[in-house]
Amino acid sequence: MSKLLDLPPLDALRGFVAVARRMSITLAAQDLCLTQSALSRQVQALESHLGVPLLVRKHRAIALTEVGEQLFEMASPWLDRIGEFSEAVRGGVRPQPVTITASIGVTSLWILPWLGAFQSAHPEIDVRVAAHNSVLDLSGEGIDLAIRYCRQAQAPAGAVRLFHEQVVPVAHPALAARAFASDEALLQQVLLEWDERGRPWLRWSDWLGIKGLPHARARRFLHFNQYDQVIRAALDGHGVALGRLALVGPMLKDGRLVAHPGADTGVSDYAYWLVRAPGAGRAEVKILYDWILQRVRQDME
């Protein structure tokens, strides 16, 4: 029997990849012009075909299982390549898109807000965003640019530092006045927590310890598995988040969030680095590369 018969349905695979990229069935359904129920059925059909769950469904959040992560890493770049081939065959050859990868949080909070302006300024350049919390192989995945989050010693050769990592509590303006009145007032609020134990400086226990409150107990925590969800919850007034200034700076400037006025920004030895893949010398790659550096300079003004 041909192994082609064992392949999962393409529509179901496409639906799963869309959900994994967005980490949201609602947003993925909008991308594919489907209803949420139709997209959910596609993912369930794929899980039935494989015989294993691909998603962990939580209240207002989803996460990938280990098998889901493996399938996403394998399927996502190949579906992009098939799509690019299809577009070239149907509509004539277009320039190869510039592909940039970053973590889900950096993509959602920092790249996407300026991407529309870049596309307006350079409509001739197609951009492909590969958001993933794993470190992707740039050459193997056909990626041109990456924003890496690491210590200086771990940064690839030729990487350019974009931002230091600085952390400060942030909240919606309606909540900030009472939340930041005192340490006791802060502990009476809901603290929004990112469940990333590998980076303790981004967790409340570490921040409270630095503040001299290692045994302090907050009234309640609200946990998330993606950092951009933490910030979205803060924007909606659901609690106080530990804001990474490189990512929430524009929200502080326009008043959507307010920083704790009495808290020094904690600085870790991690930073954000812009990396260009070996051999990514196309003119359109340099245009996006230079745009990012210019954007950083604007954010720091």
N, C-alpha and C positions, 0 to 999 in steps of 0.2 A: 504494500500500500504506500502511495506517495506521502511523504512527510508534509506536503502542502495541505493535505486533508486535515492534518492535526493543528494547523494554524488557527488562531482565534479570529473571529469576524473583524474585519478592518474597522467598521463603524464603532464596534464596542471598544477596540483598542484605541481609536482616535478619541472617543469619549473619555476613556480612563486617563489618557495623557493630558487632555484639556483640564480635567479635574485636578490631577497631580500638579500641574503647572500653577493653577490658581489656588489650590487648597481650598476650593469652594465650589460646590455643585451649582450654586446660584450663578456665580460669575462665569463658570465654564459653560453653563447652559446658554447664557447670553452670547458668549463668543461663538457658539455653534448654531445659534438661532433655533434652539430646542427648548422644550419645556423642562423644568426640573425633574418631573416624574419620568419623562422619556429618557433623559440622561442617566437617571438613577437606574432605570431598567437596563440600559446598556452596560453599565458597570457591573450590575448584578449578573447579567448574562456572561460577562467575561469571567467573573469569579466562579460561576457555575461551570464554565468550560474548563477552567484550570483546576477547579476543585479546592481552591484555597481562598481565604479573604485577602483582598488587596488594600482595603481601607479600614481604619478604625473610626467608627462614627461616634462622635461625642456631641454633647449639647453645644450647638452653635460652632462646632469645629470638627475638622476631620484630620486624620494623620495617616500616613502610609505604613503598612506592615513591612516587615523585612522583604517579603516577596514582592510587595508593591514597589518598594524602592528599587529593587533589582530590575523589575520589568520597566519602570519608568526610565532608568538610566539607559537601558538598551533600546527602548522603542522611541523615545522622544527625538533623538537626533535623526533616526532613520525616517520617521514620518516627515520631519522638516525637509530632508533631502528629496523624498518622493514628491512633496509638495512643490519644491523648487523646480524639479524636473518637469512636473505636470504643467506648471506655469510657463516654463520656457517653451515647451512643445506647443501649447495652446495659443500663447500670445506673443511669440517671438522671444528671443534671448534677451533677458535683462541682466544688468550687472549683478555679480554675485553679492548677496547681502553681507553687510558687516555684522558679525556675530559678537555679542558681548555677554559675558557671564558674570554673575554675582550671586551672593546669598539671596534668599527670598526676602529677608528684611531690607537689605540694601536696595534691591530691585524695586520693591514696593514703595519704600519711603524716600529714596533719593533719586533713582534713575527715572522711574515713570513720571514724576512731576515735571521734569524738563524735556522728556522725550518728544512731546508734541511740538515744542519750540524748535528742537533740532530738525524735525521732519519738515516744519514750515520753512525753515531756512535752507534746507537741503532736500527738496522733494525728489531729487534724482538718486538719492541714496536709500536703499532698503536696509532696514535694521532688523536683526533677529536677536531677541533677548532670551537667554538660557538661564533662568533663575533656578538655582539649586544650592542646597546647603552643603553638599559634598564638593570637594575640590576636583573639578573636571580636568581631564587631560586635553590641553588646548589643541595640540596638533592632531591627536587621535579623534577629537570631536569636531574638528573643523572650526575652531573658535579663534577669533582674531584678537579680542581684548578681554581682560578679566580684571575685576576688582577683588583683590585678595585682602583678607583680614588676618594679620599675623604679626609676630615680632619681627624686628629688623633683620635678625639673623636668619629668619626663615623666608624672607622676601626673595623672590627670584632675581637673578642678575638683571640689571637694567630697569628694575621696578622703580616707579616714582611715587613718593609718599604724597597722599592726598590730604589726610587728616590724622591727627592724634585721636586716640579714644579718650573722651572725657564724658563723665556721667554725672547727672544731677537730677533730683526728683522734679517731675513736671506734672501739672494737672490742668484741667479745664479752668478758665478764669472764674467761673461760678463756684468752683470748689477750692481754688487755690488760697483765697483769703483766710478761710478758717483752717484749712489743712496745714498751712505753713506758719500759723501763728506761734506754735511752740512744738517741741518734741512730743509732748503729750497729745497735742491736737493731731499731729501727723499719725500717731499710733491709733487714733480713733477712726481713721479712714480705712477704706478698703485699699490694700496695697496690691497692685497689679504685678504679677510675678511671671517671668519667663522661665520655663522649666528647662534650663540649659545648665546642667551641673558642671560641664567642662569649663565654664567661664564664670567663676564665683563672683568676680567683681561686678557682674551685671545682675546679681541677686541681692535681695533686700537684706539678708542675714549679713552679708559682707559689708554692705554700706552702713548698716546700723552699728556693726562692730567698729568700723573706722570712726564713727561718730561718738564712740564711747558708750554705746548702748547694746552690748553683745547679748544681753539676756532679755531685751525688750520684746514684748509680745504685742503684735498688732491685733486689732479687733477682728479682722478677717482678711484672707487672701483670695485673690481670683487668679487662677493659673491658666497659662496659654502655652502652646507648643511652638508658636512662631512669634518672633519679636514684633513684626508689623501688627499682629493682633493686639499686643500689649498697648501699642501706641494708639491704635484705632479705639480701643476701650477708653484710654485717657481722653481722647478727643471727644468722645461721647459722654464724658463726665462720670464714668463708672468707677473711678478711683485714681490713685496716684501711681505713676510709673517712674521707673528709673530711665530717664531720657538720655540717649546717646547724642551728644550735641551735634556731631557730624550729620546725623539723620533728622533730628528735630529742629535744627537751627532755623529753617524757614518758618516753621510753625510758631516758634518763639517770636520771630521778627514781626509776623503778621497778627500776633495776638491770639491765635487759636489755642496755644498752650502758654502757661506761665511757669517759670522756673522758680524753685525754692530760693528766696532772696538771701537766706542766711547760710546756705550750704556751699562750701567750696566744691568745685567740680573735681571729682575723683579722676585721676589720670592713671591709666594702666600702661604697660610697656607694649601694648598692641597698637597697631595703626592700620589704616586703610591704604592699599597700594594699587596703583594702576600698572598693569602688566600688558605688554604687547607680545603676542606669540611670535616665535621665530619664523621668519619668512613672511610675516603679515605686513608687506611693504606697499600694498596697494594705496593709491591716492585717497580713496574713500575711507580707508582705515585711519590714515593720518588725520583726515578732516574730523572724524569723530573723536580721535585721541586728543587733538588740540582743543576741540569743543569742551571735552570733559575738564581739561586743565583750566580753561577759561572759566568754566562754571564754578570750579572750586575757588578761584580767585574772587569771583563775584560773591560767593557765599561767605567769604572771610572778610568782606568789606563792611 
